[in-house]
Amino acid sequence: MADGNRQILLDRLPQGDKLGPEHFRLAEASVPSAGAGEVLLRTRYISLDAANRAWMQGATYRSALEGGQVMAGGALAEVIQSNVSHLAPGDTVFADTGWQDYAVAPGARLEKLPAANLAEGEPVTHLMSVYGVAGLTAYFGLLECGRPKAGETVVVSAAAGSVGSIVGQIAKIKGCRVVGIAGGAEKGRWLTDELGFDAAVDYKSPEFKRLLRAEVPDGVDVYFDNTGGAVFEAVLFAMKNFGRIACCGALSQYDGAPPAHGPRGIPGLIVTKRLTLRGFVVMDFDTQREAALKDLAGWVASGQLKVQEDIIDGLENTPAALIGLLNGENRGKRMVKVR
Ligand SMILES: NC(=O)c1ccc[n+]([C@@H]2O[C@H](COP(=O)([O-])OP(=O)(O)OC[C@H]3O[C@@H](n4cnc5c(N)ncnc54)[C@H](OP(=O)(O)O)[C@@H]3O)[C@@H](O)[C@H]2O)c1
């Protein structure tokens, strides 16, 4: 065990400004020990999520973050000491460790991640990407909320990100025509050439709305919305009657000053096009998780679902990795290998 516990503190909360390195501070603490009913965890891979930034704005599905605390975040972690019977040293768990080398957590809320979910030679990081929150969010959001049918047109925003890249591929597996929305021509080419999307549209282009309409001439049946804002508005106007929108997140609203106005067309277009909008949080589907993992693992094994991971080295680089994610640096699931 190392002698110290490096921690990244959220030194102060951004107040309507964009997240920057000045909001974080590296600190050193002693390694904690596990009390009754607790486990001591060594953090191995920290998950970088757009939601990390959303938590700084106020309460979401978890309480708001406060300045001066260890930055919150989930991680793949190894059990080092255990005072609960269902976990032993060496087990791998996904836990809310925060951005630090070591964390103590109540054991009751943790479960050992079954290595059985991994095929021979599959990296442990897949437990946090395709078999973790990203894969399950894509799976349930698309299939339970979007409910696509073969032959339908599916559009997904933040399409080259961790959730979006999996959404588009699952929609292809289900026989849909898939259009991804992402920033820049290079990401677009990756979506079509490597992941098999039918088309990609650059939302940063001044011609975005026209380019989108050209790719969905008959309209959109299912929209998986990761962004909200102007992208949401553009797709809303392109929806078909009786279309379904899975509201997964609002990336365009997390970082920096709030937008001048919300998407136009609400509620009018929802009525006239008879749209269904359904918001969801991945935990809503916990009871269906095993079946989803089985499907995901089957698609990975058959090569129908490509897993893209974007791994940054070193705990000290975690703030820059999150800032970069919010600025579109990542492809697929971004995480930090702690050491
Ligand atoms: N509901 C749930 O249970 C649940 C669970 C997990 C995640 N989520 C949501 O899923 C979404 C994706 O999160 P993630 O952590 O997987 O991040 P991610 O998609 O891997 O990365 C974020 C991407 O968003 C794009 N982006 C940034 N600002 C944008 C803007 N203003 N407009 C459009 N695109 C923008 C960037 O790519 P470009 O280069 O394309 O700009 C960036 O790479 C988020 O909304 C998150 O809150 C929801």
The ligand as an SDF file (V2000), in Angstrom:
LIG
                    3D

 48 52  0  0  0  0  0  0  0  0999 V2000
  -29.8360    9.4790  -17.9480 N   0  0  0  0  0  0  0  0  0  0  0  0
  -28.8260    8.7410  -17.4850 C   0  0  0  0  0  0  0  0  0  0  0  0
  -29.0140    7.8000  -16.7030 O   0  0  0  0  0  0  0  0  0  0  0  0
  -27.4360    9.0550  -17.9330 C   0  0  0  0  0  0  0  0  0  0  0  0
  -26.3500    8.2310  -17.5820 C   0  0  0  0  0  0  0  0  0  0  0  0
  -25.0880    8.5550  -18.0910 C   0  0  0  0  0  0  0  0  0  0  0  0
  -24.9160    9.6520  -18.9020 C   0  0  0  0  0  0  0  0  0  0  0  0
  -26.0000   10.4360  -19.1920 N   0  0  0  0  0  0  0  0  0  0  0  0
  -25.8900   11.5930  -20.0940 C   0  0  0  0  0  0  0  0  0  0  0  0
  -25.3400   11.1130  -21.3100 O   0  0  0  0  0  0  0  0  0  0  0  0
  -24.7510   12.2240  -22.0030 C   0  0  0  0  0  0  0  0  0  0  0  0
  -23.3680   11.7990  -22.4820 C   0  0  0  0  0  0  0  0  0  0  0  0
  -22.4810   11.8220  -21.3590 O   0  0  0  0  0  0  0  0  0  0  0  0
  -21.0640   11.1520  -21.3500 P   0  0  0  0  0  0  0  0  0  0  0  0
  -20.5660   11.2500  -19.9650 O   0  0  0  0  0  0  0  0  0  0  0  0
  -21.1870    9.8280  -22.0010 O   0  0  0  0  0  0  0  0  0  0  0  0
  -20.1670   12.1290  -22.2160 O   0  0  0  0  0  0  0  0  0  0  0  0
  -19.5570   11.8970  -23.6370 P   0  0  0  0  0  0  0  0  0  0  0  0
  -20.6940   11.8160  -24.6040 O   0  0  0  0  0  0  0  0  0  0  0  0
  -18.5630   10.8050  -23.6330 O   0  0  0  0  0  0  0  0  0  0  0  0
  -18.7170   13.2500  -23.8740 O   0  0  0  0  0  0  0  0  0  0  0  0
  -19.3090   14.4340  -24.0030 C   0  0  0  0  0  0  0  0  0  0  0  0
  -19.3770   14.8610  -25.4870 C   0  0  0  0  0  0  0  0  0  0  0  0
  -20.3990   15.8110  -25.6240 O   0  0  0  0  0  0  0  0  0  0  0  0
  -20.1440   16.6390  -26.7150 C   0  0  0  0  0  0  0  0  0  0  0  0
  -20.5590   18.0170  -26.3820 N   0  0  0  0  0  0  0  0  0  0  0  0
  -20.0000   18.8440  -25.4750 C   0  0  0  0  0  0  0  0  0  0  0  0
  -20.6750   20.0220  -25.4370 N   0  0  0  0  0  0  0  0  0  0  0  0
  -21.6740   19.9100  -26.3330 C   0  0  0  0  0  0  0  0  0  0  0  0
  -22.7060   20.7960  -26.7580 C   0  0  0  0  0  0  0  0  0  0  0  0
  -22.8350   22.0220  -26.2380 N   0  0  0  0  0  0  0  0  0  0  0  0
  -23.5710   20.3800  -27.6990 N   0  0  0  0  0  0  0  0  0  0  0  0
  -23.4430   19.1450  -28.2330 C   0  0  0  0  0  0  0  0  0  0  0  0
  -22.4740   18.2520  -27.8750 N   0  0  0  0  0  0  0  0  0  0  0  0
  -21.6080   18.6440  -26.9340 C   0  0  0  0  0  0  0  0  0  0  0  0
  -18.6360   16.5390  -26.9810 C   0  0  0  0  0  0  0  0  0  0  0  0
  -18.4360   15.9750  -28.2710 O   0  0  0  0  0  0  0  0  0  0  0  0
  -18.5070   16.8590  -29.6270 P   0  0  0  0  0  0  0  0  0  0  0  0
  -17.1140   16.8790  -30.1600 O   0  0  0  0  0  0  0  0  0  0  0  0
  -19.4540   16.0910  -30.4550 O   0  0  0  0  0  0  0  0  0  0  0  0
  -18.9780   18.2210  -29.2380 O   0  0  0  0  0  0  0  0  0  0  0  0
  -18.1320   15.5630  -25.9220 C   0  0  0  0  0  0  0  0  0  0  0  0
  -17.1800   14.6590  -26.4270 O   0  0  0  0  0  0  0  0  0  0  0  0
  -24.7620   13.3890  -21.0200 C   0  0  0  0  0  0  0  0  0  0  0  0
  -25.8540   14.2360  -21.2890 O   0  0  0  0  0  0  0  0  0  0  0  0
  -24.9600   12.7170  -19.6810 C   0  0  0  0  0  0  0  0  0  0  0  0
  -25.5200   13.5610  -18.7250 O   0  0  0  0  0  0  0  0  0  0  0  0
  -27.2390   10.1670  -18.7120 C   0  0  0  0  0  0  0  0  0  0  0  0
  1  2  1  0
  2  3  2  0
  2  4  1  0
  4  5  1  0
  4 48  2  0
  5  6  2  0
  6  7  1  0
  7  8  2  0
  8  9  1  0
  8 48  1  0
  9 10  1  0
  9 46  1  0
 10 11  1  0
 11 12  1  0
 11 44  1  0
 12 13  1  0
 13 14  1  0
 14 15  2  0
 14 16  1  0
 14 17  1  0
 17 18  1  0
 18 19  2  0
 18 20  1  0
 18 21  1  0
 21 22  1  0
 22 23  1  0
 23 24  1  0
 23 42  1  0
 24 25  1  0
 25 26  1  0
 25 36  1  0
 26 27  1  0
 26 35  1  0
 27 28  2  0
 28 29  1  0
 29 30  1  0
 29 35  2  0
 30 31  1  0
 30 32  2  0
 32 33  1  0
 33 34  2  0
 34 35  1  0
 36 37  1  0
 36 42  1  0
 37 38  1  0
 38 39  2  0
 38 40  1  0
 38 41  1  0
 42 43  1  0
 44 45  1  0
 44 46  1  0
 46 47  1  0
M  CHG  2   8   1  16  -1
M  END
$$$$
